[in-house]
Amino acid sequence: KKYLALALLLCALLSLSNAQCFTRILKPGMTHCQDNVDNTWHAVGSSWRNSECMDCSCEGCCAGYSTPRQFPDDCVSVFDSKACQYIVHKKDDPTVECPIYAAVGK
């Protein structure tokens, strides 16, 4: 029973976590680092946006967008990978945008 309670607690904590950012450790003397997604090299101290819409530096990356969590039920959230943003619009009419009441990230 004790292990079941621990497993349930861990599952609850995972659902509360937000994997919008991650960090990396810089080794002493590093002058450049490699983006794990695009395999491009960047100077320490620089920043860039990779092809997965992550805003990065050599110290780590964070999502370059916010993720809508609450919006009207008759709407849908669609990610635009070129603009690196979610667009929330009516399910039956993509030309009508919907309000976003809550979002996470960025």
N, CA, C and O atoms as a GROMACS GRO file, in nm:
protein
  424
    1LYS      N    1   0.082  -0.120   0.000
    1LYS     CA    2   0.000   0.000   0.000
    1LYS      C    3   0.087   0.126   0.000
    1LYS      O    4   0.054   0.227  -0.062
    2LYS      N    5   0.198   0.117   0.071
    2LYS     CA    6   0.286   0.233   0.081
    2LYS      C    7   0.342   0.269  -0.057
    2LYS      O    8   0.356   0.387  -0.089
    3TYR      N    9   0.375   0.167  -0.140
    3TYR     CA   10   0.430   0.193  -0.274
    3TYR      C   11   0.324   0.248  -0.369
    3TYR      O   12   0.353   0.330  -0.455
    4LEU      N   13   0.201   0.202  -0.352
    4LEU     CA   14   0.091   0.254  -0.434
    4LEU      C   15   0.069   0.401  -0.405
    4LEU      O   16   0.048   0.480  -0.497
    5ALA      N   17   0.073   0.439  -0.277
    5ALA     CA   18   0.056   0.580  -0.239
    5ALA      C   19   0.168   0.664  -0.297
    5ALA      O   20   0.145   0.775  -0.345
    6LEU      N   21   0.290   0.613  -0.293
    6LEU     CA   22   0.405   0.685  -0.348
    6LEU      C   23   0.391   0.701  -0.499
    6LEU      O   24   0.420   0.808  -0.553
    7ALA      N   25   0.348   0.596  -0.567
    7ALA     CA   26   0.328   0.602  -0.712
    7ALA      C   27   0.222   0.705  -0.748
    7ALA      O   28   0.239   0.781  -0.844
    8LEU      N   29   0.114   0.708  -0.674
    8LEU     CA   30   0.008   0.807  -0.700
    8LEU      C   31   0.058   0.949  -0.677
    8LEU      O   32   0.026   1.039  -0.754
    9LEU      N   33   0.136   0.968  -0.572
    9LEU     CA   34   0.191   1.100  -0.543
    9LEU      C   35   0.284   1.144  -0.656
    9LEU      O   36   0.277   1.259  -0.699
   10LEU      N   37   0.370   1.055  -0.703
   10LEU     CA   38   0.461   1.090  -0.813
   10LEU      C   39   0.385   1.124  -0.941
   10LEU      O   40   0.422   1.218  -1.012
   11CYS      N   41   0.279   1.050  -0.970
   11CYS     CA   42   0.198   1.080  -1.089
   11CYS      C   43   0.134   1.217  -1.076
   11CYS      O   44   0.127   1.292  -1.174
   12ALA      N   45   0.086   1.251  -0.959
   12ALA     CA   46   0.025   1.381  -0.936
   12ALA      C   47   0.127   1.493  -0.953
   12ALA      O   48   0.097   1.596  -1.013
   13LEU      N   49   0.248   1.473  -0.902
   13LEU     CA   50   0.352   1.574  -0.916
   13LEU      C   51   0.394   1.592  -1.060
   13LEU      O   52   0.419   1.705  -1.104
   14LEU      N   53   0.403   1.483  -1.137
   14LEU     CA   54   0.440   1.493  -1.277
   14LEU      C   55   0.338   1.574  -1.356
   14LEU      O   56   0.375   1.650  -1.445
   15SER      N   57   0.212   1.558  -1.324
   15SER     CA   58   0.110   1.632  -1.397
   15SER      C   59   0.114   1.781  -1.364
   15SER      O   60   0.067   1.863  -1.443
   16LEU      N   61   0.172   1.817  -1.248
   16LEU     CA   62   0.184   1.958  -1.212
   16LEU      C   63   0.308   2.022  -1.270
   16LEU      O   64   0.318   2.144  -1.277
   17SER      N   65   0.404   1.940  -1.310
   17SER     CA   66   0.528   1.995  -1.362
   17SER      C   67   0.507   2.048  -1.504
   17SER      O   68   0.414   2.009  -1.574
   18ASN      N   69   0.596   2.138  -1.544
   18ASN     CA   70   0.586   2.199  -1.674
   18ASN      C   71   0.721   2.183  -1.744
   18ASN      O   72   0.820   2.241  -1.699
   19ALA      N   73   0.725   2.108  -1.849
   19ALA     CA   74   0.850   2.082  -1.919
   19ALA      C   75   0.876   2.189  -2.025
   19ALA      O   76   0.917   2.158  -2.136
   20GLN      N   77   0.852   2.315  -1.990
   20GLN     CA   78   0.871   2.424  -2.084
   20GLN      C   79   1.018   2.465  -2.095
   20GLN      O   80   1.057   2.529  -2.193
   21CYS      N   81   1.101   2.430  -1.995
   21CYS     CA   82   1.241   2.470  -1.995
   21CYS      C   83   1.331   2.355  -1.954
   21CYS      O   84   1.288   2.262  -1.885
   22PHE      N   85   1.456   2.363  -1.997
   22PHE     CA   86   1.558   2.272  -1.945
   22PHE      C   87   1.691   2.346  -1.943
   22PHE      O   88   1.711   2.441  -2.019
   23THR      N   89   1.780   2.302  -1.857
   23THR     CA   90   1.911   2.367  -1.845
   23THR      C   91   2.021   2.270  -1.882
   23THR      O   92   2.003   2.148  -1.881
   24ARG      N   93   2.136   2.327  -1.913
   24ARG     CA   94   2.255   2.248  -1.943
   24ARG      C   95   2.371   2.306  -1.862
   24ARG      O   96   2.371   2.423  -1.825
   25ILE      N   97   2.467   2.223  -1.834
   25ILE     CA   98   2.584   2.267  -1.759
   25ILE      C   99   2.695   2.303  -1.856
   25ILE      O  100   2.732   2.223  -1.943
   26LEU      N  101   2.749   2.423  -1.841
   26LEU     CA  102   2.862   2.466  -1.924
   26LEU      C  103   2.991   2.415  -1.861
   26LEU      O  104   3.012   2.429  -1.740
   27LYS      N  105   3.075   2.357  -1.942
   27LYS     CA  106   3.206   2.312  -1.893
   27LYS      C  107   3.302   2.429  -1.896
   27LYS      O  108   3.296   2.512  -1.988
   28PRO      N  109   3.391   2.438  -1.798
   28PRO     CA  110   3.490   2.548  -1.798
   28PRO      C  111   3.568   2.553  -1.929
   28PRO      O  112   3.614   2.451  -1.979
   29GLY      N  113   3.584   2.673  -1.981
   29GLY     CA  114   3.661   2.691  -2.104
   29GLY      C  115   3.583   2.674  -2.232
   29GLY      O  116   3.637   2.693  -2.341
   30MET      N  117   3.455   2.637  -2.222
   30MET     CA  118   3.375   2.621  -2.345
   30MET      C  119   3.359   2.755  -2.415
   30MET      O  120   3.333   2.856  -2.351
   31THR      N  121   3.374   2.754  -2.546
   31THR     CA  122   3.351   2.876  -2.625
   31THR      C  123   3.227   2.863  -2.711
   31THR      O  124   3.170   2.964  -2.753
   32HIS      N  125   3.184   2.739  -2.739
   32HIS     CA  126   3.067   2.713  -2.823
   32HIS      C  127   2.990   2.594  -2.767
   32HIS      O  128   3.043   2.512  -2.692
   33CYS      N  129   2.864   2.586  -2.804
   33CYS     CA  130   2.780   2.472  -2.767
   33CYS      C  131   2.696   2.433  -2.887
   33CYS      O  132   2.678   2.511  -2.981
   34GLN      N  133   2.644   2.312  -2.883
   34GLN     CA  134   2.564   2.262  -2.995
   34GLN      C  135   2.417   2.252  -2.956
   34GLN      O  136   2.384   2.202  -2.849
   35ASP      N  137   2.329   2.302  -3.044
   35ASP     CA  138   2.185   2.288  -3.024
   35ASP      C  139   2.149   2.140  -3.044
   35ASP      O  140   2.183   2.080  -3.146
   36ASN      N  141   2.081   2.082  -2.945
   36ASN     CA  142   2.047   1.940  -2.949
   36ASN      C  143   1.944   1.905  -3.056
   36ASN      O  144   1.933   1.789  -3.095
   37VAL      N  145   1.869   2.002  -3.103
   37VAL     CA  146   1.763   1.978  -3.202
   37VAL      C  147   1.817   1.993  -3.344
   37VAL      O  148   1.804   1.902  -3.426
   38ASP      N  149   1.876   2.108  -3.372
   38ASP     CA  150   1.921   2.138  -3.508
   38ASP      C  151   2.068   2.103  -3.534
   38ASP      O  152   2.114   2.110  -3.648
   39ASN      N  153   2.141   2.065  -3.429
   39ASN     CA  154   2.284   2.033  -3.439
   39ASN      C  155   2.367   2.150  -3.489
   39ASN      O  156   2.472   2.130  -3.550
   40THR      N  157   2.319   2.272  -3.464
   40THR     CA  158   2.395   2.392  -3.502
   40THR      C  159   2.483   2.434  -3.384
   40THR      O  160   2.451   2.406  -3.268
   41TRP      N  161   2.593   2.502  -3.414
   41TRP     CA  162   2.686   2.546  -3.312
   41TRP      C  163   2.667   2.695  -3.285
   41TRP      O  164   2.641   2.773  -3.376
   42HIS      N  165   2.680   2.733  -3.158
   42HIS     CA  166   2.657   2.872  -3.116
   42HIS      C  167   2.761   2.913  -3.013
   42HIS      O  168   2.806   2.832  -2.932
   43ALA      N  169   2.799   3.040  -3.018
   43ALA     CA  170   2.897   3.093  -2.923
   43ALA      C  171   2.835   3.105  -2.785
   43ALA      O  172   2.717   3.140  -2.771
   44VAL      N  173   2.913   3.076  -2.682
   44VAL     CA  174   2.867   3.095  -2.544
   44VAL      C  175   2.830   3.242  -2.528
   44VAL      O  176   2.906   3.330  -2.569
   45GLY      N  177   2.716   3.270  -2.469
   45GLY     CA  178   2.667   3.406  -2.451
   45GLY      C  179   2.565   3.447  -2.556
   45GLY      O  180   2.496   3.548  -2.540
   46SER      N  181   2.555   3.370  -2.664
   46SER     CA  182   2.456   3.402  -2.768
   46SER      C  183   2.323   3.335  -2.738
   46SER      O  184   2.314   3.249  -2.650
   47SER      N  185   2.220   3.375  -2.810
   47SER     CA  186   2.089   3.311  -2.797
   47SER      C  187   2.030   3.293  -2.935
   47SER      O  188   2.064   3.365  -3.029
   48TRP      N  189   1.940   3.195  -2.948
   48TRP     CA  190   1.881   3.161  -3.076
   48TRP      C  191   1.749   3.090  -3.055
   48TRP      O  192   1.718   3.046  -2.944
   49ARG      N  193   1.671   3.079  -3.161
   49ARG     CA  194   1.547   3.000  -3.161
   49ARG      C  195   1.568   2.884  -3.256
   49ARG      O  196   1.604   2.904  -3.372
   50ASN      N  197   1.544   2.762  -3.208
   50ASN     CA  198   1.564   2.645  -3.294
   50ASN      C  199   1.437   2.608  -3.369
   50ASN      O  200   1.334   2.674  -3.354
   51SER      N  201   1.443   2.503  -3.447
   51SER     CA  202   1.330   2.465  -3.534
   51SER      C  203   1.211   2.408  -3.456
   51SER      O  204   1.104   2.390  -3.514
   52GLU      N  205   1.228   2.380  -3.326
   52GLU     CA  206   1.115   2.337  -3.243
   52GLU      C  207   1.059   2.452  -3.159
   52GLU      O  208   0.990   2.429  -3.060
   53CYS      N  209   1.090   2.576  -3.201
   53CYS     CA  210   1.040   2.697  -3.136
   53CYS      C  211   1.086   2.711  -2.992
   53CYS      O  212   1.015   2.764  -2.907
   54MET      N  213   1.206   2.662  -2.965
   54MET     CA  214   1.266   2.677  -2.833
   54MET      C  215   1.364   2.794  -2.838
   54MET      O  216   1.447   2.802  -2.927
   55ASP      N  217   1.353   2.885  -2.740
   55ASP     CA  218   1.448   2.995  -2.726
   55ASP      C  219   1.563   2.944  -2.640
   55ASP      O  220   1.544   2.906  -2.525
   56CYS      N  221   1.683   2.945  -2.698
   56CYS     CA  222   1.796   2.878  -2.635
   56CYS      C  223   1.916   2.968  -2.613
   56CYS      O  224   1.931   3.072  -2.677
   57SER      N  225   1.999   2.925  -2.520
   57SER     CA  226   2.134   2.974  -2.502
   57SER      C  227   2.217   2.851  -2.468
   57SER      O  228   2.162   2.741  -2.460
   58CYS      N  229   2.344   2.868  -2.448
   58CYS     CA  230   2.426   2.751  -2.414
   58CYS      C  231   2.391   2.697  -2.275
   58CYS      O  232   2.426   2.583  -2.243
   59GLU      N  233   2.323   2.776  -2.194
   59GLU     CA  234   2.284   2.732  -2.060
   59GLU      C  235   2.154   2.653  -2.060
   59GLU      O  236   2.122   2.589  -1.960
   60GLY      N  237   2.077   2.655  -2.169
   60GLY     CA  238   1.952   2.580  -2.176
   60GLY      C  239   1.853   2.642  -2.271
   60GLY      O  240   1.883   2.739  -2.341
   61CYS      N  241   1.732   2.584  -2.273
   61CYS     CA  242   1.627   2.630  -2.364
   61CYS      C  243   1.493   2.636  -2.291
   61CYS      O  244   1.468   2.563  -2.196
   62CYS      N  245   1.408   2.726  -2.339
   62CYS     CA  246   1.270   2.736  -2.291
   62CYS      C  247   1.179   2.749  -2.413
   62CYS      O  248   1.220   2.802  -2.517
   63ALA      N  249   1.058   2.702  -2.399
   63ALA     CA  250   0.961   2.716  -2.508
   63ALA      C  251   0.944   2.864  -2.541
   63ALA      O  252   0.932   2.946  -2.451
   64GLY      N  253   0.944   2.896  -2.668
   64GLY     CA  254   0.930   3.033  -2.714
   64GLY      C  255   0.784   3.070  -2.736
   64GLY      O  256   0.755   3.164  -2.811
   65TYR      N  257   0.694   2.999  -2.673
   65TYR     CA  258   0.551   3.023  -2.693
   65TYR      C  259   0.477   2.984  -2.566
   65TYR      O  260   0.531   2.911  -2.482
   66SER      N  261   0.356   3.031  -2.552
   66SER     CA  262   0.272   2.988  -2.440
   66SER      C  263   0.166   2.891  -2.494
   66SER      O  264   0.126   2.901  -2.610
   67THR      N  265   0.123   2.799  -2.410
   67THR     CA  266   0.028   2.696  -2.448
   67THR      C  267  -0.108   2.726  -2.386
   67THR      O  268  -0.120   2.726  -2.263
   68PRO      N  269  -0.209   2.752  -2.466
   68PRO     CA  270  -0.343   2.781  -2.412
   68PRO      C  271  -0.397   2.663  -2.331
   68PRO      O  272  -0.387   2.548  -2.375
   69ARG      N  273  -0.452   2.692  -2.214
   69ARG     CA  274  -0.508   2.586  -2.129
   69ARG      C  275  -0.659   2.602  -2.110
   69ARG      O  276  -0.729   2.503  -2.090
   70GLN      N  277  -0.708   2.725  -2.116
   70GLN     CA  278  -0.852   2.747  -2.098
   70GLN      C  279  -0.902   2.841  -2.208
   70GLN      O  280  -0.852   2.952  -2.225
   71PHE      N  281  -1.001   2.794  -2.280
   71PHE     CA  282  -1.067   2.873  -2.384
   71PHE      C  283  -1.205   2.812  -2.404
   71PHE      O  284  -1.232   2.703  -2.352
   72PRO      N  285  -1.295   2.879  -2.475
   72PRO     CA  286  -1.432   2.828  -2.490
   72PRO      C  287  -1.437   2.687  -2.550
   72PRO      O  288  -1.351   2.650  -2.630
   73ASP      N  289  -1.537   2.609  -2.509
   73ASP     CA  290  -1.550   2.470  -2.553
   73ASP      C  291  -1.574   2.454  -2.703
   73ASP      O  292  -1.544   2.349  -2.760
   74ASP      N  293  -1.626   2.557  -2.767
   74ASP     CA  294  -1.652   2.547  -2.911
   74ASP      C  295  -1.531   2.592  -2.994
   74ASP      O  296  -1.543   2.619  -3.114
   75CYS      N  297  -1.416   2.598  -2.928
   75CYS     CA  298  -1.293   2.641  -2.996
   75CYS      C  299  -1.188   2.531  -2.988
   75CYS      O  300  -1.198   2.438  -2.908
   76VAL      N  301  -1.087   2.544  -3.073
   76VAL     CA  302  -0.978   2.447  -3.079
   76VAL      C  303  -0.845   2.524  -3.083
   76VAL      O  304  -0.838   2.634  -3.138
   77SER      N  305  -0.742   2.464  -3.024
   77SER     CA  306  -0.608   2.523  -3.021
   77SER      C  307  -0.521   2.452  -3.125
   77SER      O  308  -0.510   2.330  -3.124
   78VAL      N  309  -0.459   2.530  -3.214
   78VAL     CA  310  -0.376   2.473  -3.321
   78VAL      C  311  -0.240   2.543  -3.318
   78VAL      O  312  -0.233   2.666  -3.312
   79PHE      N  313  -0.132   2.464  -3.323
   79PHE     CA  314   0.001   2.522  -3.319
   79PHE      C  315   0.048   2.558  -3.459
   79PHE      O  316   0.044   2.475  -3.550
   80ASP      N  317   0.092   2.682  -3.476
   80ASP     CA  318   0.150   2.730  -3.601
   80ASP      C  319   0.302   2.726  -3.585
   80ASP      O  320   0.360   2.814  -3.521
   81SER      N  321   0.367   2.625  -3.642
   81SER     CA  322   0.510   2.607  -3.621
   81SER      C  323   0.595   2.712  -3.693
   81SER      O  324   0.711   2.731  -3.656
   82LYS      N  325   0.541   2.778  -3.792
   82LYS     CA  326   0.616   2.886  -3.858
   82LYS      C  327   0.619   3.011  -3.772
   82LYS      O  328   0.722   3.078  -3.762
   83ALA      N  329   0.505   3.044  -3.709
   83ALA     CA  330   0.497   3.162  -3.623
   83ALA      C  331   0.536   3.130  -3.478
   83ALA      O  332   0.551   3.221  -3.398
   84CYS      N  333   0.551   3.002  -3.446
   84CYS     CA  334   0.582   2.958  -3.309
   84CYS      C  335   0.478   3.009  -3.209
   84CYS      O  336   0.512   3.066  -3.105
   85GLN      N  337   0.353   2.987  -3.242
   85GLN     CA  338   0.246   3.026  -3.150
   85GLN      C  339   0.122   2.941  -3.173
   85GLN      O  340   0.100   2.886  -3.281
   86TYR      N  341   0.041   2.931  -3.067
   86TYR     CA  342  -0.087   2.863  -3.078
   86TYR      C  343  -0.191   2.963  -3.124
   86TYR      O  344  -0.192   3.078  -3.080
   87ILE      N  345  -0.278   2.919  -3.211
   87ILE     CA  346  -0.392   2.999  -3.255
   87ILE      C  347  -0.517   2.925  -3.208
   87ILE      O  348  -0.535   2.806  -3.235
   88VAL      N  349  -0.603   2.996  -3.138
   88VAL     CA  350  -0.727   2.936  -3.089
   88VAL      C  351  -0.840   2.995  -3.171
   88VAL      O  352  -0.859   3.117  -3.175
   89HIS      N  353  -0.917   2.907  -3.238
   89HIS     CA  354  -1.025   2.953  -3.324
   89HIS      C  355  -1.146   2.862  -3.309
   89HIS      O  356  -1.138   2.754  -3.251
   90LYS      N  357  -1.258   2.908  -3.363
   90LYS     CA  358  -1.382   2.829  -3.360
   90LYS      C  359  -1.359   2.698  -3.433
   90LYS      O  360  -1.294   2.694  -3.537
   91LYS      N  361  -1.414   2.590  -3.378
   91LYS     CA  362  -1.399   2.458  -3.440
   91LYS      C  363  -1.459   2.454  -3.580
   91LYS      O  364  -1.404   2.390  -3.670
   92ASP      N  365  -1.570   2.522  -3.598
   92ASP     CA  366  -1.640   2.517  -3.727
   92ASP      C  367  -1.605   2.634  -3.820
   92ASP      O  368  -1.654   2.640  -3.932
   93ASP      N  369  -1.519   2.727  -3.773
   93ASP     CA  370  -1.482   2.841  -3.856
   93ASP      C  371  -1.343   2.892  -3.816
   93ASP      O  372  -1.331   2.973  -3.724
   94PRO      N  373  -1.238   2.846  -3.883
   94PRO     CA  374  -1.101   2.885  -3.848
   94PRO      C  375  -1.072   3.035  -3.863
   94PRO      O  376  -0.968   3.082  -3.817
   95THR      N  377  -1.161   3.108  -3.927
   95THR     CA  378  -1.136   3.252  -3.943
   95THR      C  379  -1.177   3.332  -3.820
   95THR      O  380  -1.144   3.450  -3.809
   96VAL      N  381  -1.249   3.269  -3.726
   96VAL     CA  382  -1.295   3.338  -3.605
   96VAL      C  383  -1.208   3.295  -3.487
   96VAL      O  384  -1.214   3.180  -3.443
   97GLU      N  385  -1.127   3.390  -3.437
   97GLU     CA  386  -1.041   3.359  -3.322
   97GLU      C  387  -1.119   3.363  -3.192
   97GLU      O  388  -1.220   3.434  -3.181
   98CYS      N  389  -1.072   3.288  -3.095
   98CYS     CA  390  -1.139   3.277  -2.965
   98CYS      C  391  -1.052   3.338  -2.856
   98CYS      O  392  -0.930   3.347  -2.871
   99PRO      N  393  -1.114   3.381  -2.748
   99PRO     CA  394  -1.035   3.433  -2.636
   99PRO      C  395  -0.965   3.319  -2.562
   99PRO      O  396  -1.014   3.206  -2.556
  100ILE      N  397  -0.850   3.351  -2.506
  100ILE     CA  398  -0.775   3.255  -2.423
  100ILE      C  399  -0.782   3.307  -2.280
  100ILE      O  400  -0.742   3.420  -2.252
  101TYR      N  401  -0.832   3.223  -2.189
  101TYR     CA  402  -0.849   3.263  -2.050
  101TYR      C  403  -0.729   3.230  -1.964
  101TYR      O  404  -0.704   3.298  -1.865
  102ALA      N  405  -0.654   3.127  -2.000
  102ALA     CA  406  -0.535   3.088  -1.925
  102ALA      C  407  -0.438   3.015  -2.018
  102ALA      O  408  -0.479   2.943  -2.109
  103ALA      N  409  -0.309   3.036  -1.993
  103ALA     CA  410  -0.204   2.971  -2.072
  103ALA      C  411  -0.083   2.947  -1.983
  103ALA      O  412  -0.069   3.011  -1.879
  104VAL      N  413   0.002   2.855  -2.023
  104VAL     CA  414   0.127   2.830  -1.950
  104VAL      C  415   0.245   2.848  -2.043
  104VAL      O  416   0.234   2.831  -2.165
  105GLY      N  417   0.357   2.884  -1.983
  105GLY     CA  418   0.480   2.901  -2.061
  105GLY      C  419   0.510   3.044  -2.094
  105GLY      O  420   0.432   3.135  -2.066
  106LYS      N  421   0.624   3.062  -2.152
  106LYS     CA  422   0.680   3.188  -2.194
  106LYS      C  423   0.666   3.289  -2.088
  106LYS      O  424   0.708   3.403  -2.106
   0.00000   0.00000   0.00000
